[in-house]
Amino acid sequence: METFGGLLDGFALALSPVNLFWAFLGVTLGTAIGILPGIGPALTVALLLPVTFHLDPTSAFIMFAGIYYGAMYGSSTTSILLNTPGESGSIITAIEGNLMARKGRGAPALATAAIGSFIAGTIATLALSFLAPVIVKFALRFGPAEYFALMILAFTTVSAVLGASILRGMASLFLGLALGLVGIDLQTGQARFTLGFPQLLDGIDIVVVAVGLFAVGEALYIASRRDLATEEIVPVRGSIWMTATEWARSWKPWLRGTVIGFPLGAMPAGGTEIPTFLSYLVERRLSRHPEEFGKGAIEGVAGPEAANNAAVAGVLVPLLTLGLPTSATAAILLAAFQQYGLQPGPLLFQNEGNLVWSLIASLYIGNLMLLVLNLPLVGLWVRLLSIPRPLLYAGILVFATLGTYSVNGSAFDLVLLYIIGAAGFLMRRFGIPVAPCVIGLILGPLAEQHFRRALSISQGDPTVFFSSPLSATLLALAALALLGPMILRRRAAAAGGGR
């Protein structure tokens, strides 16, 4: 009953004219940036952090959620018509979707992607609504030791999953942890690593870091590449509506994709890439038309697109209930919470219940808006692909600069922005993921506080982190996430060498 009451209150807030406007703006922006290759929801939300600094938190997060959901819808358009995924979660969609488009079946491919996304997003949001309060009740038993162990789990899983190698992921994480140490130590009141700059006494602003790494770093990296030629866009031909046969071949993949996507998205090592890949494999195995796979099978679009959108709702479960980000966009949303002085976790539902439930309610509304926006207006969205890339990324740089300066009116922030942006460019150049750096900056100071608080309570006894079954389990999972891939790689190398 608490869930129903919370949802009703959430809908009352989310359906207000102001919040409906922000939801519509969010899904529209999300669809646009999902269609434009190379611009994802993480970059867009990072870019909007300075602009939304003075906006009401509820309205801001309704817009951010719309951007996240909308990007998943929009990226399928680019995958199908351009064979260039706008988001990593739509890589699998491009396999069958682009082949369908080249055979003149681009319209039903776009339709099954949009309808599947709507169905999966709605079911997954229902699961989020009822699962989140259960996790919150469990997480309220966390003490300092358990919170520290949870953050160690966040560090290791995200660093292992979001990078090409664990070493590079951990390097990014430690850079973020180092940046998080800058400023005044809350326990002793001493200044740390400020290099004599009084502007750093309050620490490095998370907005500057997020915009620098994601927006400026990405723009500089794209500018350094020479392959900015416009790709061939396959035109949409025929009716946008699906035939009865296409409906019959799509509805089961939609449901199976939802079942695969939501729980995997909610896992610490989830994200959207793994569930979409698994959904494709499942549909290929179960299809009555396996000969069509690799030639344009509609099941290969329906299943992965449903898994993609269900995983987005799944990602929000650990973020809202435990403060655990499992994707790059979740890391930026965590930064957005930090910007408003909020900490995702079980206490968020108690202290900011209206914000959380209106955010969840807006996901239902945004899903419906996206279905209306994407099906009839696909021809309009495709025109965005004709924007020259140099102009697009130059505009991002200008917007990032003006937005960052507007937060504090500080020239020092601009210098810091471009220093961090240059670091972001180098990280991309050498394949180092940027999301662990943001997570280290946000969660590092919190992990330090919980670590010191736990030791203070136990009078300096380090076994406090292992005496609690929950804390010990979380630390064991962290060790498994860190060492497991290395052990598996060594076994695979040994097996390969023995042949």
Secondary structure, DSSP 8 states (H G I E B T S, - for coil): -HHHHHHHHHHHHHTSHHHHHHHHHHHHHHHHHHHSTT--HHHHHHHHTTTTTTS-HHHHHHHHHHHHHHHHHHHHHHHHHHS--SSGGGHHHHHHHHHHHHTT-HHHHHHHHHHHHHHHHHHHHHHHHHHHHHHHHHHTT--HHHHHHHHHHHHHHHHHHSSSSHHHHHHHHHHHHHHHT-EE-TTT--EES-TT-GGGTT---HHHHHIIIIIIHHHHHHHH-S-----------S-SS--HHHHHHHHHHHHHHHHHHHHHHHSTT-TTHHHHHHHHHHHHHH-S-GGGTTT--THHHHHHHHHHHHHHHHHHHHHHHH----SHHHHHHHHHHHHTT---SHHHHHHSHHHHHHHHHHHHHHHHHHHHHHTTTHHHHHGGGGS-HHHHHHHHHHHHHHHHHHHH--HHHHHHHHHHHHHHHHHHHTT--SHHHHHHHHHHHHHHHHHHHHHHHTTT-TTHHHHSHHHHHHHHHHHHHHHHHHHHHHHHHHHHHT-
